[in-house]
């Protein structure tokens, strides 16, 4: 995909902005110590539609953010062997420092580039290596949010481990990024669907100073809200620390929640 094609794809007539001016491969973001993380169960892990959505964003994301953009997901060996070229980050990079901090604590983490348009950086967490923390994570989730997870629900348990591992990493990364530049780090972490969403919850309950975004993709919730004529926009003032944007089609919908990191 060319830069011109990417610009046209994400261009809105009413915006009157030339998006090409932002496509500097992260040069300005690096100077300003800005970082963007995108987290999902389907990063380098082909399961369904979310994989396609994220993969379609990687080119334009790396054109804008360069090495200030990184994807987070679970390590699935069968997919990763085909789709990821493993490599370590430069030693002084805060990504490398945060990864090594977690490795020193006994967690297995794979790093490298995803072999798709833009070749974005990826960090993949080995869920099995953190299974010994599951009870602790579930206790924290219950203590802070009163959310209980069924003991034998493997899918939910894996989501808990992945979410808290990603939150742990981002917390370590923020500490490293504070020493990386004279400018304070400005970090946004975008979580897709409930399988990764517990990472957002953990960041907020642990009071990690990052901006967060949550997107749910064409779920039953989205369909019900679209079909039920839910009056979102006239009730936005009641949402103290969130902006909910609903876009819908005749068949499905998507809700995106932008959370205030200071809330």
C-alpha positions as CSV (number, residue, x, y, z in Angstrom):
1,X,0.0,0.0,0.0
2,X,1.5,3.4,-1.0
3,X,1.5,6.4,1.2
4,X,-0.9,8.2,-1.1
5,X,-3.3,5.2,-1.0
6,X,-3.1,5.1,2.8
7,X,-3.9,8.8,3.0
8,X,-6.9,8.5,0.7
9,X,-8.1,5.5,2.6
10,X,-8.2,7.3,6.0
11,X,-9.2,10.7,4.5
12,X,-12.5,12.3,5.3
13,X,-13.9,15.0,3.0
14,X,-15.0,17.2,5.8
15,X,-11.6,17.0,7.7
16,X,-9.7,19.0,5.1
17,X,-6.4,17.6,6.4
18,X,-3.5,16.3,4.5
19,X,-2.6,13.1,6.4
20,X,0.6,12.7,4.5
21,X,2.1,15.5,6.6
22,X,1.9,13.1,9.6
23,X,3.6,10.2,7.8
24,X,7.2,10.7,9.1
25,X,7.7,7.1,10.4
26,X,7.8,8.3,14.0
27,X,10.4,11.0,13.8
28,X,8.2,13.6,15.5
29,X,6.8,11.1,17.9
30,X,10.3,10.0,18.9
31,X,11.3,13.6,19.7
32,X,8.1,14.1,21.8
33,X,8.5,10.7,23.5
34,X,5.1,9.6,22.2
35,X,4.3,5.9,22.0
36,X,1.3,3.8,20.8
37,X,0.5,0.3,21.8
38,X,-2.2,-1.9,20.2
39,X,-3.3,-5.0,22.1
40,X,-5.4,-7.9,20.9
41,X,-5.7,-11.6,21.1
42,X,-5.4,-11.8,17.3
43,X,-2.0,-10.0,16.9
44,X,0.0,-12.4,14.7
45,X,-2.7,-15.0,15.6
46,X,-5.2,-15.6,12.9
47,X,-8.6,-16.4,14.4
48,X,-11.2,-14.2,12.9
49,X,-12.1,-10.7,11.8
50,X,-10.1,-8.8,14.4
51,X,-6.9,-10.2,12.9
52,X,-7.9,-8.6,9.6
53,X,-8.9,-5.3,11.1
54,X,-5.5,-4.9,12.9
55,X,-3.5,-6.2,10.0
56,X,-5.2,-3.6,7.8
57,X,-4.0,-0.8,10.1
58,X,-0.4,-1.7,10.4
59,X,1.0,0.1,7.3
60,X,-0.5,3.5,8.0
61,X,0.3,3.1,11.8
62,X,4.0,2.4,11.1
63,X,4.1,5.2,8.4
64,X,3.0,7.6,11.1
65,X,4.5,6.2,14.3
66,X,7.4,4.1,13.1
67,X,9.2,2.3,15.9
68,X,7.1,4.3,18.4
69,X,4.2,1.9,17.5
70,X,4.1,-1.7,18.9
71,X,1.6,-4.5,19.0
72,X,0.9,-6.7,22.0
73,X,-0.6,-10.2,21.9
74,X,-0.4,-13.8,23.0
75,X,2.4,-16.1,21.7
76,X,0.8,-18.8,19.6
77,X,3.7,-20.8,18.3
78,X,2.0,-22.3,15.2
79,X,1.1,-18.8,13.9
80,X,4.2,-16.9,15.2
81,X,6.6,-19.3,13.4
82,X,5.1,-18.3,10.1
83,X,4.2,-14.6,10.7
84,X,6.8,-13.2,13.0
85,X,10.5,-12.7,12.5
86,X,11.9,-12.8,16.0
87,X,14.5,-10.2,17.0
88,X,15.5,-8.3,20.1
89,X,15.0,-4.5,20.5
90,X,18.1,-2.3,20.8
91,X,19.5,-2.5,24.4
92,X,18.8,1.1,25.4
93,X,15.3,1.1,24.0
94,X,12.6,1.3,26.7
95,X,10.8,-1.6,25.0
96,X,13.9,-3.8,25.5
97,X,14.3,-2.6,29.1
98,X,10.7,-3.4,30.0
99,X,10.8,-6.8,28.3
100,X,14.0,-7.8,30.1
101,X,12.6,-6.7,33.4
102,X,9.7,-9.1,32.9
103,X,12.0,-11.9,31.7
104,X,14.0,-11.5,34.9
105,X,10.8,-12.2,36.8
106,X,10.4,-15.5,35.1
107,X,8.0,-14.6,32.2
108,X,8.7,-15.7,28.6
109,X,8.3,-13.0,26.1
110,X,8.9,-13.1,22.3
111,X,9.8,-9.9,20.4
112,X,10.3,-9.1,16.7
113,X,8.4,-7.9,13.7
114,X,5.1,-9.0,12.3
115,X,5.6,-9.9,8.6
116,X,2.7,-7.8,7.3
117,X,2.5,-4.4,5.6
118,X,4.6,-2.0,7.5
119,X,6.5,-4.7,9.5
120,X,5.3,-3.4,12.9
121,X,7.1,-4.4,16.1
122,X,5.4,-7.0,18.1
123,X,5.7,-8.3,21.7
124,X,4.1,-11.7,22.3
125,X,3.4,-13.0,25.8
126,X,3.7,-16.7,26.6
127,X,0.6,-17.3,28.7
128,X,1.8,-20.6,30.0
129,X,4.9,-19.0,31.6
130,X,2.6,-16.8,33.7
131,X,0.1,-19.4,34.7
132,X,1.5,-19.5,38.2
133,X,0.2,-15.9,38.7
134,X,-3.4,-16.7,37.7
135,X,-4.8,-16.9,41.2
136,X,-3.1,-13.7,42.2
137,X,-4.5,-11.9,39.1
138,X,-8.0,-13.2,39.8
139,X,-7.8,-12.2,43.4
140,X,-6.8,-8.7,42.3
141,X,-9.6,-8.5,39.8
142,X,-12.1,-9.5,42.5
143,X,-10.7,-7.1,45.1
144,X,-10.6,-4.1,42.8
145,X,-13.6,-4.7,40.5
146,X,-15.7,-7.4,42.1
147,X,-15.4,-9.4,38.9
148,X,-15.2,-13.2,39.4
149,X,-13.8,-15.6,36.8
150,X,-15.1,-19.2,36.6
151,X,-12.4,-21.6,37.8
152,X,-12.5,-24.0,34.8
153,X,-13.1,-21.4,32.0
154,X,-9.8,-21.8,30.1
155,X,-10.6,-19.0,27.7
156,X,-11.4,-16.5,30.4
157,X,-8.4,-17.6,32.5
158,X,-6.1,-17.0,29.5
159,X,-7.6,-13.6,29.0
160,X,-6.9,-12.7,32.6
161,X,-3.3,-13.8,32.3
162,X,-2.8,-11.9,29.0
163,X,-4.4,-8.7,30.3
164,X,-2.4,-8.5,33.5
165,X,0.8,-9.4,31.6
166,X,0.2,-6.6,29.2
167,X,-0.6,-4.1,32.0
168,X,2.6,-5.2,33.8
169,X,4.6,-4.7,30.7
170,X,3.2,-1.2,30.0
171,X,3.9,-0.2,33.6
172,X,7.5,-1.3,33.3
173,X,7.7,0.4,29.9
174,X,6.5,3.7,31.3
175,X,9.2,3.7,34.0
176,X,11.8,3.0,31.3
177,X,10.4,5.7,29.0
178,X,10.7,8.3,31.7
179,X,14.5,7.9,31.6
180,X,14.6,7.7,27.8
181,X,13.9,11.3,27.0
182,X,13.8,14.7,28.7
183,X,10.2,14.9,27.6
184,X,7.7,13.0,29.8
185,X,6.3,9.9,28.0
186,X,2.9,10.2,26.4
187,X,1.6,6.7,25.9
188,X,-1.7,5.4,24.5
189,X,-2.7,1.8,24.8
190,X,-5.5,0.5,22.5
191,X,-7.2,-2.7,23.5
192,X,-9.4,-4.8,21.2
193,X,-12.3,-6.9,22.6
194,X,-12.7,-8.6,25.9
195,X,-9.8,-11.0,25.4
196,X,-7.4,-8.1,25.8
197,X,-9.6,-5.7,27.7
198,X,-8.6,-6.8,31.1
199,X,-5.3,-5.1,30.4
200,X,-7.1,-1.8,30.3
201,X,-8.9,-2.5,33.6
202,X,-5.6,-3.4,35.3
203,X,-3.9,-0.2,34.0
204,X,-6.7,1.8,35.6
205,X,-6.9,-0.1,38.9
206,X,-3.2,0.1,39.2
207,X,-3.2,3.9,38.4
208,X,-0.7,3.6,35.5
209,X,-0.5,7.0,33.8
210,X,-1.3,6.1,30.2
211,X,-4.3,7.0,28.0
212,X,-6.4,4.0,27.0
213,X,-8.8,3.1,24.2
214,X,-11.1,0.1,24.0
215,X,-12.8,-1.2,20.9
216,X,-15.4,-4.0,20.7
217,X,-16.0,-5.4,17.3
218,X,-19.6,-6.1,16.0
219,X,-20.7,-7.9,19.1
220,X,-24.2,-8.7,20.3
221,X,-23.9,-5.7,22.5
222,X,-23.3,-3.5,19.5
223,X,-26.2,-5.0,17.6
224,X,-28.6,-4.5,20.4
225,X,-27.6,-0.9,20.9
226,X,-28.0,-0.2,17.2
227,X,-31.4,-2.0,17.0
228,X,-32.6,-0.4,20.2
229,X,-32.1,3.2,19.1
230,X,-30.0,3.8,22.3
231,X,-29.7,7.6,22.8
232,X,-25.9,7.7,23.3
233,X,-25.2,11.2,22.3
234,X,-27.7,12.9,24.6
235,X,-26.3,11.0,27.5
236,X,-22.6,11.6,27.0
237,X,-22.5,14.1,29.8
238,X,-23.4,11.3,32.3
239,X,-20.2,9.4,31.3
240,X,-17.8,11.2,33.6
241,X,-14.6,9.8,32.2
242,X,-15.4,8.2,28.9
243,X,-16.4,9.2,25.4
244,X,-18.4,6.6,23.6
245,X,-18.6,6.7,19.9
246,X,-21.1,4.4,18.1
247,X,-20.9,3.7,14.4
248,X,-23.4,1.3,12.9
249,X,-24.6,-0.3,9.8
250,X,-27.8,-2.2,9.1
251,X,-26.3,-5.4,10.2
252,X,-23.8,-4.7,13.0
253,X,-22.1,-2.0,15.0
254,X,-18.9,-1.1,16.7
255,X,-18.4,0.8,20.0
256,X,-15.2,2.6,20.8
257,X,-14.5,3.9,24.3
258,X,-11.9,6.5,24.9
259,X,-11.0,6.6,28.6
260,X,-9.5,9.5,30.4
261,X,-6.2,8.3,32.0
262,X,-6.7,10.7,34.9
263,X,-10.2,9.4,35.7
